[in-house]
Amino acid sequence: MAGGDCAPATRTVYQRQYVTEMKTVTSTEYTTETRERTYTVNKRVPRTEERTRTVTVQVPETRTRTETYTVNKPVTETKTAEYTVQVPYTETVEQTYTVNVPVQEEKTSTYTVMVPKQEEKTSTYSVQVPYTETVEQTYTVSVPKSEERTQSYTVQVPYTEQVEQSYTAYETVSEEKTSTYSVQVPYTETVEQTYTVNVPVQEEKTSTYTVQVPYTEEKVSTYSVSVPYTEQVEQTYTVNVPYTEQMTGSRTVQKRVPVQGSRTVQVRGGSWQTQQTEVGGGVDSCGNPCPPKICCKRVWVPTCETKEVPYTTYQCVTEEVPYTYSVQKCRQEQRSRMVNVTRTRSEERTRTYTVTNYRSEERTRSYTVTKMVPETKTRSVNVTKYRSEERTRNYTVQKSVPVTKSRMVTVTKTRPEERTRTYTVTNMVSETRNRSVPVTKYRSEERTRSYTVTTMVPEERTRNYTVTKMVPETKTRSVNVTKYRTETKTREYTVTRNVAETMSRDVNYTVMVPQQKTESYSVTVYDTVPETKTQSYTVRVPHTVTKEVPVQKCISVAVEVPVESGCGSVGGGCGSAGGDCGSAGGCGGDAGCGSAGGCGSAGGCGSAGGCGDAGACGDCGAGGSAGCSKGCGRKRLLGCKKGC
């Protein structure tokens, strides 16, 4: 807009307010009802029954039986066995063996070594040097403003009420009863008892047994012996003869080769330029129009330059380098030698040995045998017996009798009550302020640096080394060899074996014989008798009730709020704090045009309402007088949000 008048501006702001409304709500309430129900109680009534049972009694009884058992008797027997013995003897033998004697030989080889070589080089590079500049920035602050409000609300106030309630209680009633029961009374009785005792009786007996008596006897036997002898035999064997062979191979060597290149770099630059803008003057305090004026402002014009910068890189190059090396190999040769072979021949020989034999002799011995003779005796034994007696006892039975009672119960209820409360609402009011902000900028500088490059240079060297060869040499030595001849011998040994013999004897044992008898006993049996009773209980019955309930609702209300503009406020525009037209802060003054708060600037009279307008920041080509947030790569200066 070119000029515009200085009328006060307003804007619509939505504020949140609470409004009380009546809302229909469905709630569930409960009513107390008394009901009756019938239930069945089972009682246990005792009664006595006479029953009969059969009892089994174990009676001891002595019996006799004949047992058969087996006795093992030792029997001695002589046997003869032949066995073979290896008899050692020593023999000296000449032995030929081969020894590898080491022989050393000096050799020379040539090898390649990569020697590092350093070289000094210089390169030029660009550096962005930062510097700080202070810029005036306009920003908006939200100032809180408090407001007192009054609100009505409903509270459910509890109160207590006494209510009479009926309930059923159970009282315990005692009842005396009489029952008859049987008791087993013990008594002692003396009984004559017959029992059997085994009395030991000794008896002398004579028995005949056989004894093996040893005696010695000389015998002659013939046996075979393997006699060893030595014989010369020609033997063929293979020997590996070592020899050295020169071979040629190649190996891979990597080198670093410098490669010169260049790349394109974009350098950011720019300059400050002065631009003139025609701005309408508006009206003064007298109502006369101000003439238009020319505002001058400095604009940063960015530039982008493209440069070619040289650089050096190193590449790894692979080369195949030949070299010579020695290999130890072996060739096979056939040779012959005389070897002593030990062989054996069989010879018959005779030897005398002593044999121990056994002859049988009959002998007699006497021994004592103890026998158990059964004898019958009599003794008196006390036996405990039982007789049945009928007895009577009194006992008390506890019964529960239902009784209906009433009691006063305290019930808590609620009544609605209207109340009023005061609360504070805080609204945010916008306020425009100025501040100085340091801005960091960058200028481009060319600098030079030196660096060291290490290159690997191949160098031929010679080294001497010693090779050890193994030369075979034949030697002779005497060796003692232990050999064995086989001899057969005979020996006699005694074998004892057990012969089973069956014998018999009489044994007395006691057996418990079961006997059955019948006896009577009393049993108390409980009969279940059902009884019907009636009980009163309380039930809470729900029912639905519709009520009108006040509800607090938050709504948005439109309110007109005055807005501070460029005329007559912070900017120092036409006819306000700056004074009349023509003064230092008026329409034609030096502080109006092109400054941060003058007409046509970011907060001036002709703007669309502050920093966010497109006309306040300017276009991208000019860089923006108020510092747009996207002003062609520059940082935001005066807080324009997205003007470009």
Secondary structure, 3 states (H helix, E strand, C coil): CCCCCCCCEEEEEEEEEEEEEEEEEEEEEEEEEEEEEEEEEEEEEEEEEEEEEEEEEEEEEEEEEEEEEEEEEEEEEEEEEEEEEEEEEEEEEEEEEEEEEEEEEEEEEEEEEEEEEEEEEEEEEEEEEEEEEEEEEEEEEEEEEEEEEEEEEEEEEEEEEEEEEEEEEEEEEEEEEEEEEEEEEEEEEEEEEEEEEEEEEEEEEEEEEEEEEEEEEEEEEEEEEEEEEEEEEEEEEEEEEEEEEEEEEEEEEEEEEEEEEEEEEEEEEEEEEEEEEEECCCECCCCCECCCEEEEEEEEEEEEEEEEEEEEEEEEEEEEEEEEEEEEEEEEEEEEEEEEEEEEEEEEEEEEEEEEEEEEEEEEEEEEEEEEEEEEEEEEEEEEEEEEEEEEEEEEEEEEEEEEEEEEEEEEEEEEEEEEEEEEEEEEEEEEEEEEEEEEEEEEEEEEEEEEEEEEEEEEEEEEEEEEEEEEEEEEEEEEEEEEEEEEEEEEEEEEEEEEEEEEEEEEEEEEEEEEEEEEEEEEEEEEEEEEEEEEEEEEEEEEEEEEEEEEEEEEEEEEEEECCCCCCCCCCCCCCCCCCCCCCCCCCCCCCCCCCCCCCCCCCCCCCCCCCHHHHCCHHHCCCCCECCCCCCCCCCCECCCC
